[in-house]
């Protein structure tokens, strides 16, 4: 049966589309709903809310949550795991921006002044 709208298939390809309920998201990463709530309390991920107020998670958020779970499984406290994942994400973004600038022949400006 064809999708009811072109947007329906677009959402399937969107990493940021909040497609997963809390229970399904927890199941997918092998965690509990309480673990996902803890990630939210530590500001690692902020799920969107359905019209009924239920938390909904995207694939991107689940990848972030799964990384935090790996760290916690290795003995890292949840709070520390969240900070580590945030820093890893920021580093990856900075490296992506630097690579993009290099490919355009632009170099990042230094803000350091002596």
LUMBA-934903 format. One record per atom (N, C-alpha, C, O): x, z, y; residue number from 0. Coordinates in nm, 2 decimals, m for minus. Each point is the difference from the previous one (the first is absolute). Example, Ala and Ser with C-alpha at 12.3 -4.5 7.8 and 13.67 -1.06 7.14 Angstrom:
2
{x: 1.32 z: 0.78 y: m0.57 resi: 0}
{x: m0.09 z: 0.00 y: 0.12 resi: 0}
{x: 0.09 z: 0.00 y: 0.12 resi: 0}
{x: 0.10 z: 0.07 y: 0.00 resi: 0}
{x: m0.14 z: m0.14 y: 0.11 resi: 1}
{x: 0.09 z: 0.00 y: 0.11 resi: 1}
{x: m0.08 z: 0.08 y: 0.11 resi: 1}
{x: 0.05 z: 0.01 y: 0.11 resi: 1}
This chain:
114
{x: 0.08 z: 0.00 y: m0.12 resi: 0}
{x: m0.08 z: 0.00 y: 0.12 resi: 0}
{x: 0.09 z: 0.00 y: 0.12 resi: 0}
{x: 0.09 z: 0.08 y: 0.01 resi: 0}
{x: m0.11 z: m0.17 y: 0.09 resi: 1}
{x: 0.08 z: m0.01 y: 0.12 resi: 1}
{x: m0.02 z: 0.12 y: 0.09 resi: 1}
{x: m0.11 z: 0.06 y: 0.00 resi: 1}
{x: 0.22 z: m0.02 y: 0.08 resi: 2}
{x: m0.02 z: 0.11 y: 0.09 resi: 2}
{x: m0.11 z: m0.02 y: 0.10 resi: 2}
{x: m0.03 z: m0.12 y: 0.03 resi: 2}
{x: m0.03 z: 0.22 y: 0.02 resi: 3}
{x: m0.11 z: m0.01 y: 0.09 resi: 3}
{x: 0.05 z: m0.05 y: 0.14 resi: 3}
{x: m0.08 z: m0.05 y: 0.08 resi: 3}
{x: 0.21 z: 0.07 y: m0.05 resi: 4}
{x: 0.05 z: m0.04 y: 0.13 resi: 4}
{x: 0.15 z: m0.03 y: m0.02 resi: 4}
{x: 0.06 z: 0.05 y: m0.09 resi: 4}
{x: m0.01 z: m0.13 y: 0.18 resi: 5}
{x: 0.15 z: m0.03 y: 0.00 resi: 5}
{x: 0.08 z: 0.13 y: 0.02 resi: 5}
{x: 0.11 z: 0.01 y: m0.06 resi: 5}
{x: m0.17 z: 0.09 y: 0.13 resi: 6}
{x: 0.07 z: 0.12 y: 0.03 resi: 6}
{x: 0.02 z: 0.08 y: m0.13 resi: 6}
{x: 0.10 z: 0.08 y: m0.02 resi: 6}
{x: m0.19 z: m0.09 y: m0.08 resi: 7}
{x: 0.01 z: 0.07 y: m0.13 resi: 7}
{x: 0.13 z: m0.03 y: m0.07 resi: 7}
{x: 0.07 z: 0.09 y: m0.05 resi: 7}
{x: m0.04 z: m0.21 y: 0.04 resi: 8}
{x: 0.13 z: m0.04 y: m0.06 resi: 8}
{x: 0.12 z: 0.03 y: 0.08 resi: 8}
{x: 0.11 z: 0.03 y: m0.05 resi: 8}
{x: m0.12 z: m0.03 y: 0.18 resi: 9}
{x: 0.11 z: 0.03 y: 0.09 resi: 9}
{x: 0.03 z: 0.15 y: m0.02 resi: 9}
{x: 0.12 z: 0.03 y: 0.00 resi: 9}
{x: m0.22 z: 0.06 y: m0.02 resi: 10}
{x: 0.03 z: 0.14 y: m0.02 resi: 10}
{x: 0.08 z: 0.03 y: m0.12 resi: 10}
{x: 0.08 z: 0.09 y: 0.00 resi: 10}
{x: m0.09 z: m0.17 y: m0.10 resi: 11}
{x: 0.07 z: 0.01 y: m0.13 resi: 11}
{x: 0.15 z: m0.02 y: 0.02 resi: 11}
{x: 0.08 z: 0.06 y: m0.07 resi: 11}
{x: m0.04 z: m0.14 y: 0.17 resi: 12}
{x: 0.14 z: m0.03 y: 0.03 resi: 12}
{x: 0.06 z: 0.09 y: 0.10 resi: 12}
{x: 0.12 z: 0.00 y: 0.03 resi: 12}
{x: m0.21 z: 0.09 y: 0.04 resi: 13}
{x: 0.05 z: 0.08 y: 0.11 resi: 13}
{x: 0.05 z: 0.13 y: m0.05 resi: 13}
{x: m0.08 z: 0.08 y: m0.05 resi: 13}
{x: 0.21 z: m0.05 y: 0.06 resi: 14}
{x: 0.06 z: 0.13 y: m0.04 resi: 14}
{x: m0.05 z: 0.12 y: 0.08 resi: 14}
{x: 0.01 z: 0.11 y: m0.05 resi: 14}
{x: m0.07 z: m0.14 y: 0.16 resi: 15}
{x: m0.05 z: 0.11 y: 0.09 resi: 15}
{x: m0.15 z: 0.03 y: m0.02 resi: 15}
{x: m0.06 z: 0.09 y: 0.07 resi: 15}
{x: m0.01 z: m0.17 y: m0.15 resi: 16}
{x: m0.14 z: 0.01 y: m0.02 resi: 16}
{x: m0.03 z: 0.13 y: m0.08 resi: 16}
{x: 0.06 z: 0.01 y: m0.11 resi: 16}
{x: m0.14 z: 0.08 y: 0.16 resi: 17}
{x: m0.03 z: 0.13 y: m0.07 resi: 17}
{x: m0.09 z: m0.02 y: m0.12 resi: 17}
{x: m0.12 z: 0.02 y: 0.01 resi: 17}
{x: 0.17 z: m0.07 y: m0.12 resi: 18}
{x: m0.08 z: m0.04 y: m0.11 resi: 18}
{x: m0.03 z: 0.11 y: m0.11 resi: 18}
{x: m0.09 z: m0.01 y: m0.08 resi: 18}
{x: 0.17 z: 0.12 y: 0.08 resi: 19}
{x: 0.00 z: 0.09 y: m0.11 resi: 19}
{x: m0.05 z: 0.14 y: 0.05 resi: 19}
{x: 0.04 z: 0.05 y: 0.10 resi: 19}
{x: m0.13 z: 0.00 y: m0.19 resi: 20}
{x: m0.05 z: 0.14 y: 0.03 resi: 20}
{x: 0.11 z: 0.10 y: m0.04 resi: 20}
{x: 0.10 z: m0.04 y: m0.06 resi: 20}
{x: m0.12 z: 0.16 y: 0.11 resi: 21}
{x: 0.10 z: 0.10 y: m0.03 resi: 21}
{x: 0.02 z: 0.02 y: m0.15 resi: 21}
{x: 0.11 z: 0.01 y: m0.04 resi: 21}
{x: m0.22 z: m0.01 y: m0.04 resi: 22}
{x: 0.02 z: 0.02 y: m0.14 resi: 22}
{x: 0.08 z: m0.11 y: m0.07 resi: 22}
{x: 0.09 z: 0.02 y: m0.08 resi: 22}
{x: m0.13 z: m0.14 y: 0.12 resi: 23}
{x: 0.07 z: m0.12 y: m0.06 resi: 23}
{x: 0.15 z: 0.00 y: 0.05 resi: 23}
{x: 0.09 z: m0.03 y: m0.08 resi: 23}
{x: m0.07 z: 0.06 y: 0.21 resi: 24}
{x: 0.14 z: 0.00 y: 0.05 resi: 24}
{x: 0.08 z: 0.10 y: m0.07 resi: 24}
{x: 0.12 z: m0.03 y: m0.04 resi: 24}
{x: m0.17 z: 0.15 y: 0.02 resi: 25}
{x: 0.07 z: 0.10 y: m0.07 resi: 25}
{x: 0.04 z: m0.04 y: m0.14 resi: 25}
{x: 0.11 z: 0.02 y: m0.05 resi: 25}
{x: m0.21 z: m0.08 y: m0.02 resi: 26}
{x: 0.02 z: m0.05 y: m0.13 resi: 26}
{x: 0.11 z: m0.11 y: m0.01 resi: 26}
{x: 0.08 z: 0.00 y: m0.09 resi: 26}
{x: m0.08 z: m0.09 y: 0.19 resi: 27}
{x: 0.09 z: m0.11 y: 0.00 resi: 27}
{x: 0.15 z: 0.05 y: 0.01 resi: 27}
{x: 0.09 z: m0.06 y: m0.05 resi: 27}
{x: m0.07 z: 0.17 y: 0.13 resi: 28}
{x: 0.14 z: 0.05 y: 0.02 resi: 28}
{x: 0.03 z: 0.12 y: m0.09 resi: 28}
{x: 0.11 z: 0.05 y: 0.01 resi: 28}
{x: m0.21 z: m0.02 y: m0.10 resi: 29}
{x: 0.03 z: 0.11 y: m0.09 resi: 29}
{x: 0.01 z: 0.14 y: 0.07 resi: 29}
{x: 0.08 z: 0.08 y: m0.04 resi: 29}
{x: m0.17 z: m0.06 y: 0.14 resi: 30}
{x: 0.00 z: 0.12 y: 0.07 resi: 30}
{x: m0.14 z: 0.06 y: 0.01 resi: 30}
{x: m0.09 z: m0.05 y: m0.07 resi: 30}
{x: 0.07 z: 0.15 y: 0.14 resi: 31}
{x: m0.13 z: 0.06 y: 0.02 resi: 31}
{x: m0.05 z: m0.02 y: 0.14 resi: 31}
{x: 0.08 z: m0.04 y: 0.09 resi: 31}
{x: m0.21 z: 0.05 y: m0.07 resi: 32}
{x: m0.05 z: m0.02 y: 0.13 resi: 32}
{x: 0.06 z: 0.11 y: 0.10 resi: 32}
{x: 0.02 z: m0.03 y: 0.12 resi: 32}
{x: 0.01 z: 0.15 y: m0.17 resi: 33}
{x: 0.06 z: 0.10 y: 0.08 resi: 33}
{x: 0.14 z: m0.05 y: 0.05 resi: 33}
{x: 0.04 z: 0.03 y: 0.12 resi: 33}
{x: 0.03 z: m0.10 y: m0.20 resi: 34}
{x: 0.13 z: m0.06 y: 0.04 resi: 34}
{x: m0.02 z: m0.10 y: 0.12 resi: 34}
{x: 0.08 z: 0.01 y: 0.09 resi: 34}
{x: m0.18 z: m0.09 y: m0.10 resi: 35}
{x: m0.02 z: m0.10 y: 0.10 resi: 35}
{x: m0.05 z: 0.07 y: 0.13 resi: 35}
{x: 0.04 z: m0.04 y: 0.11 resi: 35}
{x: m0.12 z: 0.15 y: m0.12 resi: 36}
{x: m0.03 z: 0.08 y: 0.12 resi: 36}
{x: 0.12 z: 0.06 y: 0.06 resi: 36}
{x: 0.01 z: 0.00 y: 0.12 resi: 36}
{x: 0.08 z: 0.05 y: m0.20 resi: 37}
{x: 0.13 z: 0.06 y: 0.05 resi: 37}
{x: 0.08 z: m0.11 y: 0.08 resi: 37}
{x: 0.06 z: 0.04 y: 0.10 resi: 37}
{x: m0.06 z: m0.16 y: m0.15 resi: 38}
{x: 0.07 z: m0.10 y: 0.07 resi: 38}
{x: m0.06 z: m0.03 y: 0.14 resi: 38}
{x: 0.07 z: m0.03 y: 0.09 resi: 38}
{x: m0.20 z: 0.04 y: m0.09 resi: 39}
{x: m0.07 z: m0.02 y: 0.13 resi: 39}
{x: 0.03 z: 0.12 y: 0.09 resi: 39}
{x: 0.01 z: m0.02 y: 0.12 resi: 39}
{x: m0.01 z: 0.14 y: m0.17 resi: 40}
{x: 0.03 z: 0.12 y: 0.08 resi: 40}
{x: 0.14 z: m0.01 y: 0.06 resi: 40}
{x: 0.02 z: 0.05 y: 0.11 resi: 40}
{x: 0.07 z: m0.11 y: m0.18 resi: 41}
{x: 0.14 z: m0.02 y: 0.04 resi: 41}
{x: 0.02 z: m0.13 y: 0.08 resi: 41}
{x: 0.11 z: m0.03 y: 0.03 resi: 41}
{x: m0.22 z: m0.04 y: 0.00 resi: 42}
{x: 0.00 z: m0.12 y: 0.08 resi: 42}
{x: 0.08 z: m0.11 y: m0.05 resi: 42}
{x: 0.05 z: m0.08 y: 0.07 resi: 42}
{x: m0.04 z: 0.07 y: m0.21 resi: 43}
{x: 0.07 z: m0.11 y: m0.06 resi: 43}
{x: m0.09 z: m0.12 y: 0.00 resi: 43}
{x: 0.04 z: m0.11 y: 0.03 resi: 43}
{x: m0.17 z: 0.13 y: m0.08 resi: 44}
{x: m0.10 z: m0.10 y: 0.00 resi: 44}
{x: m0.13 z: 0.05 y: 0.06 resi: 44}
{x: m0.03 z: 0.12 y: m0.01 resi: 44}
{x: m0.04 z: m0.20 y: 0.08 resi: 45}
{x: m0.13 z: 0.03 y: 0.06 resi: 45}
{x: m0.10 z: m0.09 y: m0.06 resi: 45}
{x: m0.01 z: m0.12 y: 0.06 resi: 45}
{x: m0.06 z: 0.16 y: m0.16 resi: 46}
{x: m0.10 z: m0.10 y: m0.05 resi: 46}
{x: m0.11 z: m0.02 y: 0.10 resi: 46}
{x: m0.04 z: 0.08 y: 0.08 resi: 46}
{x: m0.02 z: m0.20 y: m0.09 resi: 47}
{x: m0.12 z: m0.03 y: 0.08 resi: 47}
{x: m0.12 z: 0.07 y: m0.07 resi: 47}
{x: 0.01 z: 0.04 y: m0.12 resi: 47}
{x: m0.12 z: m0.03 y: 0.19 resi: 48}
{x: m0.11 z: 0.06 y: m0.06 resi: 48}
{x: m0.12 z: m0.10 y: m0.01 resi: 48}
{x: m0.02 z: m0.09 y: 0.09 resi: 48}
{x: m0.05 z: 0.10 y: m0.20 resi: 49}
{x: m0.11 z: m0.09 y: m0.02 resi: 49}
{x: m0.12 z: 0.05 y: 0.09 resi: 49}
{x: 0.02 z: 0.10 y: 0.07 resi: 49}
{x: m0.12 z: m0.18 y: m0.06 resi: 50}
{x: m0.12 z: 0.04 y: 0.08 resi: 50}
{x: m0.05 z: 0.14 y: m0.04 resi: 50}
{x: m0.05 z: 0.07 y: 0.08 resi: 50}
{x: 0.06 z: m0.04 y: m0.20 resi: 51}
{x: m0.04 z: 0.13 y: m0.06 resi: 51}
{x: 0.10 z: 0.11 y: 0.02 resi: 51}
{x: m0.02 z: 0.11 y: m0.04 resi: 51}
{x: 0.14 z: m0.14 y: 0.10 resi: 52}
{x: 0.10 z: 0.10 y: 0.03 resi: 52}
{x: 0.10 z: 0.02 y: m0.12 resi: 52}
{x: 0.09 z: 0.09 y: 0.01 resi: 52}
{x: m0.09 z: m0.18 y: m0.11 resi: 53}
{x: 0.09 z: 0.01 y: m0.11 resi: 53}
{x: 0.13 z: m0.07 y: 0.03 resi: 53}
{x: 0.01 z: m0.10 y: 0.07 resi: 53}
{x: 0.10 z: 0.16 y: m0.11 resi: 54}
{x: 0.14 z: m0.05 y: 0.02 resi: 54}
{x: 0.01 z: m0.13 y: m0.08 resi: 54}
{x: m0.04 z: m0.01 y: m0.11 resi: 54}
{x: 0.10 z: m0.09 y: 0.18 resi: 55}
{x: 0.03 z: m0.13 y: m0.07 resi: 55}
{x: 0.15 z: m0.04 y: 0.03 resi: 55}
{x: 0.04 z: 0.02 y: 0.11 resi: 55}
{x: 0.03 z: m0.06 y: m0.22 resi: 56}
{x: 0.14 z: m0.03 y: 0.01 resi: 56}
{x: 0.03 z: m0.14 y: m0.02 resi: 56}
{x: m0.07 z: m0.07 y: m0.08 resi: 56}
{x: 0.17 z: 0.02 y: 0.15 resi: 57}
{x: 0.05 z: m0.14 y: m0.02 resi: 57}
{x: 0.11 z: m0.01 y: m0.10 resi: 57}
{x: 0.06 z: 0.11 y: m0.04 resi: 57}
{x: m0.02 z: m0.23 y: 0.00 resi: 58}
{x: 0.11 z: m0.01 y: m0.09 resi: 58}
{x: 0.13 z: 0.04 y: 0.06 resi: 58}
{x: 0.08 z: 0.06 y: m0.06 resi: 58}
{x: m0.06 z: m0.08 y: 0.19 resi: 59}
{x: 0.12 z: 0.04 y: 0.07 resi: 59}
{x: 0.01 z: 0.15 y: 0.00 resi: 59}
{x: 0.10 z: 0.06 y: m0.03 resi: 59}
{x: m0.21 z: 0.01 y: 0.05 resi: 60}
{x: m0.01 z: 0.15 y: 0.00 resi: 60}
{x: 0.03 z: 0.05 y: m0.14 resi: 60}
{x: 0.07 z: 0.10 y: m0.02 resi: 60}
{x: m0.11 z: m0.17 y: m0.08 resi: 61}
{x: 0.02 z: 0.04 y: m0.14 resi: 61}
{x: 0.15 z: m0.01 y: m0.03 resi: 61}
{x: 0.06 z: 0.08 y: m0.08 resi: 61}
{x: 0.01 z: m0.19 y: 0.13 resi: 62}
{x: 0.14 z: m0.01 y: m0.03 resi: 62}
{x: 0.08 z: 0.11 y: 0.07 resi: 62}
{x: 0.09 z: 0.06 y: m0.06 resi: 62}
{x: m0.13 z: m0.02 y: 0.18 resi: 63}
{x: 0.06 z: 0.11 y: 0.07 resi: 63}
{x: m0.03 z: 0.13 y: m0.08 resi: 63}
{x: 0.10 z: 0.08 y: m0.02 resi: 63}
{x: m0.22 z: m0.06 y: m0.02 resi: 64}
{x: m0.03 z: 0.12 y: m0.08 resi: 64}
{x: 0.07 z: 0.01 y: m0.13 resi: 64}
{x: 0.05 z: 0.11 y: m0.04 resi: 64}
{x: m0.03 z: m0.22 y: m0.03 resi: 65}
{x: 0.07 z: m0.01 y: m0.12 resi: 65}
{x: 0.15 z: 0.04 y: 0.02 resi: 65}
{x: 0.06 z: 0.07 y: m0.09 resi: 65}
{x: 0.00 z: m0.11 y: 0.20 resi: 66}
{x: 0.14 z: 0.03 y: 0.03 resi: 66}
{x: 0.01 z: 0.15 y: 0.02 resi: 66}
{x: 0.09 z: 0.07 y: m0.05 resi: 66}
{x: m0.19 z: m0.01 y: 0.12 resi: 67}
{x: 0.00 z: 0.15 y: 0.03 resi: 67}
{x: m0.01 z: 0.07 y: m0.14 resi: 67}
{x: 0.06 z: 0.10 y: m0.02 resi: 67}
{x: m0.15 z: m0.15 y: m0.06 resi: 68}
{x: m0.02 z: 0.06 y: m0.14 resi: 68}
{x: 0.13 z: 0.00 y: m0.08 resi: 68}
{x: 0.03 z: 0.10 y: m0.06 resi: 68}
{x: 0.05 z: m0.21 y: 0.07 resi: 69}
{x: 0.12 z: m0.01 y: m0.07 resi: 69}
{x: 0.10 z: 0.11 y: 0.05 resi: 69}
{x: 0.06 z: 0.07 y: m0.09 resi: 69}
{x: m0.06 z: m0.05 y: 0.22 resi: 70}
{x: 0.09 z: 0.11 y: 0.05 resi: 70}
{x: m0.05 z: 0.14 y: m0.04 resi: 70}
{x: 0.09 z: 0.08 y: m0.03 resi: 70}
{x: m0.22 z: m0.06 y: 0.03 resi: 71}
{x: m0.05 z: 0.13 y: m0.04 resi: 71}
{x: 0.03 z: 0.02 y: m0.15 resi: 71}
{x: 0.03 z: 0.11 y: m0.04 resi: 71}
{x: m0.05 z: m0.21 y: m0.04 resi: 72}
{x: 0.03 z: 0.01 y: m0.14 resi: 72}
{x: 0.15 z: 0.04 y: m0.02 resi: 72}
{x: 0.03 z: 0.06 y: m0.11 resi: 72}
{x: 0.06 z: m0.10 y: 0.20 resi: 73}
{x: 0.14 z: 0.03 y: m0.01 resi: 73}
{x: 0.03 z: 0.14 y: 0.05 resi: 73}
{x: 0.12 z: 0.04 y: 0.00 resi: 73}
{x: m0.22 z: 0.03 y: 0.05 resi: 74}
{x: 0.02 z: 0.14 y: 0.05 resi: 74}
{x: 0.00 z: 0.02 y: 0.15 resi: 74}
{x: 0.02 z: 0.11 y: 0.05 resi: 74}
{x: m0.05 z: m0.22 y: 0.02 resi: 75}
{x: 0.00 z: 0.01 y: 0.15 resi: 75}
{x: m0.14 z: 0.06 y: 0.04 resi: 75}
{x: m0.10 z: m0.03 y: m0.06 resi: 75}
{x: 0.10 z: 0.12 y: 0.16 resi: 76}
{x: m0.12 z: 0.05 y: 0.05 resi: 76}
{x: m0.08 z: m0.11 y: 0.07 resi: 76}
{x: 0.05 z: m0.09 y: 0.05 resi: 76}
{x: m0.18 z: 0.10 y: m0.06 resi: 77}
{x: m0.09 z: m0.10 y: 0.06 resi: 77}
{x: 0.03 z: m0.03 y: 0.14 resi: 77}
{x: 0.01 z: m0.11 y: 0.04 resi: 77}
{x: 0.01 z: 0.22 y: 0.04 resi: 78}
{x: 0.03 z: m0.02 y: 0.15 resi: 78}
{x: 0.13 z: m0.08 y: 0.01 resi: 78}
{x: 0.01 z: m0.09 y: 0.09 resi: 78}
{x: 0.09 z: 0.12 y: m0.17 resi: 79}
{x: 0.13 z: m0.07 y: 0.01 resi: 79}
{x: m0.01 z: m0.14 y: m0.05 resi: 79}
{x: 0.06 z: m0.09 y: 0.06 resi: 79}
{x: m0.14 z: 0.07 y: m0.16 resi: 80}
{x: m0.02 z: m0.14 y: m0.06 resi: 80}
{x: m0.07 z: m0.09 y: 0.11 resi: 80}
{x: 0.04 z: m0.11 y: 0.01 resi: 80}
{x: m0.13 z: 0.17 y: 0.06 resi: 81}
{x: m0.07 z: m0.08 y: 0.10 resi: 81}
{x: 0.10 z: m0.04 y: 0.11 resi: 81}
{x: m0.01 z: m0.12 y: 0.05 resi: 81}
{x: 0.09 z: 0.21 y: m0.01 resi: 82}
{x: 0.10 z: m0.03 y: 0.11 resi: 82}
{x: 0.10 z: m0.11 y: m0.05 resi: 82}
{x: 0.03 z: m0.09 y: 0.08 resi: 82}
{x: 0.01 z: 0.11 y: m0.20 resi: 83}
{x: 0.10 z: m0.10 y: m0.06 resi: 83}
{x: m0.07 z: m0.14 y: 0.00 resi: 83}
{x: 0.07 z: m0.10 y: 0.04 resi: 83}
{x: m0.19 z: 0.09 y: m0.09 resi: 84}
{x: m0.07 z: m0.13 y: m0.01 resi: 84}
{x: m0.02 z: m0.06 y: 0.14 resi: 84}
{x: 0.01 z: m0.12 y: 0.02 resi: 84}
{x: m0.04 z: 0.20 y: 0.08 resi: 85}
{x: m0.02 z: m0.04 y: 0.14 resi: 85}
{x: 0.13 z: m0.06 y: 0.05 resi: 85}
{x: 0.00 z: m0.11 y: 0.06 resi: 85}
{x: 0.11 z: 0.18 y: m0.09 resi: 86}
{x: 0.13 z: m0.05 y: 0.05 resi: 86}
{x: 0.04 z: m0.13 y: m0.07 resi: 86}
{x: 0.06 z: m0.09 y: 0.06 resi: 86}
{x: m0.09 z: 0.09 y: m0.19 resi: 87}
{x: 0.03 z: m0.13 y: m0.08 resi: 87}
{x: m0.07 z: m0.12 y: 0.06 resi: 87}
{x: 0.05 z: m0.11 y: 0.01 resi: 87}
{x: m0.18 z: 0.14 y: 0.02 resi: 88}
{x: m0.09 z: m0.11 y: 0.05 resi: 88}
{x: 0.06 z: m0.04 y: 0.14 resi: 88}
{x: 0.00 z: m0.12 y: 0.03 resi: 88}
{x: 0.04 z: 0.21 y: 0.06 resi: 89}
{x: 0.05 z: m0.03 y: 0.13 resi: 89}
{x: 0.13 z: m0.08 y: m0.01 resi: 89}
{x: 0.02 z: m0.10 y: 0.07 resi: 89}
{x: 0.07 z: 0.14 y: m0.17 resi: 90}
{x: 0.12 z: m0.07 y: m0.02 resi: 90}
{x: m0.02 z: m0.14 y: m0.04 resi: 90}
{x: 0.06 z: m0.10 y: 0.05 resi: 90}
{x: m0.16 z: 0.08 y: m0.15 resi: 91}
{x: m0.03 z: m0.13 y: m0.05 resi: 91}
{x: m0.05 z: m0.09 y: 0.11 resi: 91}
{x: 0.03 z: m0.12 y: 0.01 resi: 91}
{x: m0.11 z: 0.17 y: 0.08 resi: 92}
{x: m0.06 z: m0.07 y: 0.11 resi: 92}
{x: 0.11 z: m0.04 y: 0.10 resi: 92}
{x: 0.01 z: m0.12 y: 0.05 resi: 92}
{x: 0.08 z: 0.21 y: m0.02 resi: 93}
{x: 0.11 z: m0.03 y: 0.09 resi: 93}
{x: 0.09 z: m0.11 y: m0.06 resi: 93}
{x: 0.05 z: m0.08 y: 0.08 resi: 93}
{x: m0.02 z: 0.09 y: m0.21 resi: 94}
{x: 0.08 z: m0.10 y: m0.06 resi: 94}
{x: m0.07 z: m0.14 y: 0.00 resi: 94}
{x: 0.07 z: m0.10 y: 0.02 resi: 94}
{x: m0.20 z: 0.10 y: m0.04 resi: 95}
{x: m0.07 z: m0.13 y: 0.01 resi: 95}
{x: 0.01 z: m0.06 y: 0.14 resi: 95}
{x: 0.01 z: m0.12 y: 0.02 resi: 95}
{x: m0.03 z: 0.21 y: 0.08 resi: 96}
{x: 0.01 z: m0.05 y: 0.14 resi: 96}
{x: 0.14 z: m0.05 y: 0.03 resi: 96}
{x: 0.01 z: m0.11 y: 0.06 resi: 96}
{x: 0.09 z: 0.18 y: m0.10 resi: 97}
{x: 0.14 z: m0.04 y: 0.02 resi: 97}
{x: 0.02 z: m0.14 y: m0.06 resi: 97}
{x: 0.06 z: m0.09 y: 0.06 resi: 97}
{x: m0.10 z: 0.08 y: m0.19 resi: 98}
{x: 0.02 z: m0.13 y: m0.07 resi: 98}
{x: m0.08 z: m0.11 y: 0.07 resi: 98}
{x: 0.06 z: m0.12 y: 0.02 resi: 98}
{x: m0.18 z: 0.14 y: 0.03 resi: 99}
{x: m0.07 z: m0.10 y: 0.07 resi: 99}
{x: 0.07 z: m0.04 y: 0.13 resi: 99}
{x: 0.01 z: m0.12 y: 0.03 resi: 99}
{x: 0.04 z: 0.22 y: 0.04 resi: 100}
{x: 0.08 z: m0.03 y: 0.13 resi: 100}
{x: 0.12 z: m0.08 y: m0.03 resi: 100}
{x: 0.04 z: m0.09 y: 0.07 resi: 100}
{x: 0.03 z: 0.13 y: m0.18 resi: 101}
{x: 0.12 z: m0.08 y: m0.04 resi: 101}
{x: m0.03 z: m0.14 y: m0.03 resi: 101}
{x: 0.07 z: m0.09 y: 0.03 resi: 101}
{x: m0.18 z: 0.07 y: m0.11 resi: 102}
{x: m0.03 z: m0.14 y: m0.04 resi: 102}
{x: m0.04 z: m0.08 y: 0.12 resi: 102}
{x: 0.01 z: m0.13 y: 0.00 resi: 102}
{x: m0.06 z: 0.19 y: 0.11 resi: 103}
{x: m0.03 z: m0.08 y: 0.12 resi: 103}
{x: 0.12 z: m0.01 y: 0.10 resi: 103}
{x: m0.01 z: m0.06 y: 0.10 resi: 103}
{x: 0.12 z: 0.12 y: m0.15 resi: 104}
{x: 0.12 z: 0.00 y: 0.09 resi: 104}
{x: 0.01 z: 0.10 y: 0.11 resi: 104}
{x: 0.08 z: m0.01 y: 0.09 resi: 104}
{x: m0.17 z: 0.11 y: m0.10 resi: 105}
{x: m0.01 z: 0.10 y: 0.10 resi: 105}
{x: 0.06 z: 0.13 y: m0.06 resi: 105}
{x: m0.02 z: 0.03 y: m0.12 resi: 105}
{x: 0.10 z: 0.04 y: 0.20 resi: 106}
{x: 0.05 z: 0.13 y: m0.05 resi: 106}
{x: m0.07 z: 0.11 y: 0.07 resi: 106}
{x: m0.03 z: m0.01 y: 0.12 resi: 106}
{x: 0.01 z: 0.12 y: m0.19 resi: 107}
{x: m0.06 z: 0.12 y: 0.06 resi: 107}
{x: 0.09 z: 0.05 y: 0.11 resi: 107}
{x: 0.12 z: 0.01 y: m0.01 resi: 107}
{x: m0.19 z: 0.03 y: 0.12 resi: 108}
{x: 0.07 z: 0.06 y: 0.12 resi: 108}
{x: 0.04 z: 0.14 y: m0.03 resi: 108}
{x: m0.08 z: 0.07 y: m0.06 resi: 108}
{x: 0.20 z: m0.03 y: 0.10 resi: 109}
{x: 0.04 z: 0.14 y: m0.01 resi: 109}
{x: m0.05 z: 0.08 y: 0.12 resi: 109}
{x: 0.01 z: m0.05 y: 0.11 resi: 109}
{x: m0.07 z: 0.16 y: m0.13 resi: 110}
{x: m0.05 z: 0.09 y: 0.10 resi: 110}
{x: 0.10 z: 0.10 y: 0.04 resi: 110}
{x: m0.02 z: 0.08 y: 0.10 resi: 110}
{x: 0.14 z: m0.08 y: m0.17 resi: 111}
{x: 0.10 z: 0.10 y: 0.03 resi: 111}
{x: 0.07 z: m0.04 y: 0.13 resi: 111}
{x: 0.04 z: m0.12 y: 0.02 resi: 111}
{x: m0.01 z: 0.21 y: 0.07 resi: 112}
{x: 0.08 z: m0.02 y: 0.11 resi: 112}
{x: 0.10 z: 0.11 y: 0.02 resi: 112}
{x: m0.04 z: 0.12 y: m0.02 resi: 112}
{x: 0.16 z: m0.16 y: 0.05 resi: 113}
{x: 0.10 z: 0.11 y: 0.00 resi: 113}
{x: 0.04 z: 0.03 y: 0.15 resi: 113}
{x: 0.08 z: 0.08 y: 0.02 resi: 113}
